[in-house]
Amino acid sequence: MTIDEHPVDRTIRERRTSLLVDRDAPVPDDLVDLLIEAATWAPNHKRTWPWRFTVLSGDARGRLGRAMAEAGTELGLDPAKVEKLPTKYERSAVVLLVWVRLDGDDVRRREDRDATAAAVQNLLLTATAHGLGNYWATVPDGLVPSVRAVAGIDDGHDLVALVYLGWPTGSVAVPERPAPAVTRLR
Ligand SMILES: Cc1cc2nc3c(=O)[nH]c(=O)nc-3n(C[C@H](O)[C@H](O)[C@H](O)COP(=O)(O)O)c2cc1C
């Protein structure tokens, strides 16, 4: 089988974690809505639909960064990192937060997070297919409460991904994929 047989094969391989994007070129709300709708087609055991989304653009990106910087200072985080926070989220036109509702049951909580990670990948692949640059980032645990406060999300939810979205201005190197360990039992 060649990997170019189907468009999905190309999209999966073309998706790149990249912040080489135009911070100002607007990303239409309709397109962001399409990505979010694509996310909801992820497999989801018990059909709990555990995800929530927060879309930040314009001034909201700076509000997020300033709140995180304030929290970072209070927590005594590395000043060099804190200094960057106020403008950090203005590097892409849209910042999308993906949250998962925290179920009281251990197994369900794990499955819901897995489903939400799958939802994020759907979102990234759909962004890639529409020519939109994207980048999945982690927010350090200590800063999540400040993100939650800006987004107005209660502590019954955890942050799974912060996704930068914007129109590409360049391309990044393609990281090698080591061959996976595969065992075939027949
Ligand atoms: C759960 C998760 C968290 C990630 N967090 C970060 C991050 O905080 N910073 C970062 O540079 N990349 C982050 N990444 C992206 C990976 O670094 C990236 O996927 C990896 O380098 C492979 O590159 P590729 O996505 O272009 O194939 C994250 C990816 C995942 C799945």
The ligand as an SDF file (V2000), in Angstrom:
LIG
                    3D

 31 33  0  0  0  0  0  0  0  0999 V2000
   -0.5110   15.8550   24.9750 C   0  0  0  0  0  0  0  0  0  0  0  0
    0.4380   16.6610   24.1300 C   0  0  0  0  0  0  0  0  0  0  0  0
    1.0100   17.7950   24.6510 C   0  0  0  0  0  0  0  0  0  0  0  0
    1.9120   18.5570   23.9060 C   0  0  0  0  0  0  0  0  0  0  0  0
    2.4660   19.6800   24.4720 N   0  0  0  0  0  0  0  0  0  0  0  0
    3.4120   20.3680   23.7950 C   0  0  0  0  0  0  0  0  0  0  0  0
    4.0010   21.5190   24.3650 C   0  0  0  0  0  0  0  0  0  0  0  0
    3.6510   21.9560   25.4760 O   0  0  0  0  0  0  0  0  0  0  0  0
    4.9660   22.1540   23.6620 N   0  0  0  0  0  0  0  0  0  0  0  0
    5.3640   21.7070   22.4300 C   0  0  0  0  0  0  0  0  0  0  0  0
    6.2700   22.3060   21.8540 O   0  0  0  0  0  0  0  0  0  0  0  0
    4.7640   20.6490   21.8280 N   0  0  0  0  0  0  0  0  0  0  0  0
    3.8000   19.9770   22.4830 C   0  0  0  0  0  0  0  0  0  0  0  0
    3.1840   18.9060   21.8890 N   0  0  0  0  0  0  0  0  0  0  0  0
    3.4990   18.5940   20.4800 C   0  0  0  0  0  0  0  0  0  0  0  0
    4.6450   17.5980   20.3370 C   0  0  0  0  0  0  0  0  0  0  0  0
    5.8520   18.2150   20.7410 O   0  0  0  0  0  0  0  0  0  0  0  0
    4.7240   17.1670   18.8540 C   0  0  0  0  0  0  0  0  0  0  0  0
    3.5400   16.4560   18.5370 O   0  0  0  0  0  0  0  0  0  0  0  0
    5.9380   16.2970   18.5710 C   0  0  0  0  0  0  0  0  0  0  0  0
    7.1200   17.0670   18.6790 O   0  0  0  0  0  0  0  0  0  0  0  0
    5.9020   15.6750   17.1710 C   0  0  0  0  0  0  0  0  0  0  0  0
    5.8050   16.6730   16.1750 O   0  0  0  0  0  0  0  0  0  0  0  0
    4.5880   16.7130   15.1480 P   0  0  0  0  0  0  0  0  0  0  0  0
    3.3120   16.9360   15.9520 O   0  0  0  0  0  0  0  0  0  0  0  0
    4.8530   17.8660   14.2260 O   0  0  0  0  0  0  0  0  0  0  0  0
    4.5490   15.4140   14.4180 O   0  0  0  0  0  0  0  0  0  0  0  0
    2.2590   18.1550   22.5890 C   0  0  0  0  0  0  0  0  0  0  0  0
    1.6480   17.0030   22.0440 C   0  0  0  0  0  0  0  0  0  0  0  0
    0.7380   16.2780   22.7960 C   0  0  0  0  0  0  0  0  0  0  0  0
    0.0900   15.0500   22.1910 C   0  0  0  0  0  0  0  0  0  0  0  0
  1  2  1  0
  2  3  1  0
  2 30  2  0
  3  4  2  0
  4  5  1  0
  4 28  1  0
  5  6  2  0
  6  7  1  0
  6 13  1  0
  7  8  2  0
  7  9  1  0
  9 10  1  0
 10 11  2  0
 10 12  1  0
 12 13  2  0
 13 14  1  0
 14 15  1  0
 14 28  1  0
 15 16  1  0
 16 17  1  0
 16 18  1  0
 18 19  1  0
 18 20  1  0
 20 21  1  0
 20 22  1  0
 22 23  1  0
 23 24  1  0
 24 25  2  0
 24 26  1  0
 24 27  1  0
 28 29  2  0
 29 30  1  0
 30 31  1  0
M  END
$$$$
